[in-house]
């Protein structure tokens, strides 16, 4: 099923993505993927959510990290080409566009969690935390385009907030 979902992201990017300016979004893609890889490394033994494959391709997509790499490569790339490439100019449209993408990511997670069994939440994580995470993530991705340093600061502060909020034990960092 993850193959299908990522294929749909790629199709959307071919239709609506800003391919002619892909180099403009590349640093933000590296930031996006780098943050996900950092989260995977930091919380490898103490994850808040894990992906799994239960429908199609379970012989190839046999673990969280493999599925996450698929998502990083295709869904994240496609997201940035559309989200940043089509970001509107007027304030009202900016807010709507931002909320649309938060809703898309949250809806996909909700469907995968409740109906398709493609993701599991752990350690008190729930869809409410995912909404907050998506709000921060899409804000930071947009900020990164014009102010990378500020996006790093916001990300680190949010990471510390989550680590404290979820009382992540010190043995996780050994």
PyMOL commands that set and color helices and strands:
alter all, ss='L'
color gray80, all
select helices_A, chain A and resi 2-16+19-42+64-83+91-114+127-146+148-165+170-173
alter helices_A, ss='H'
color red, helices_A
select strands_A, chain A and resi 49-51+119-121
alter strands_A, ss='S'
color yellow, strands_A
deselect
rebuild
show_as cartoon
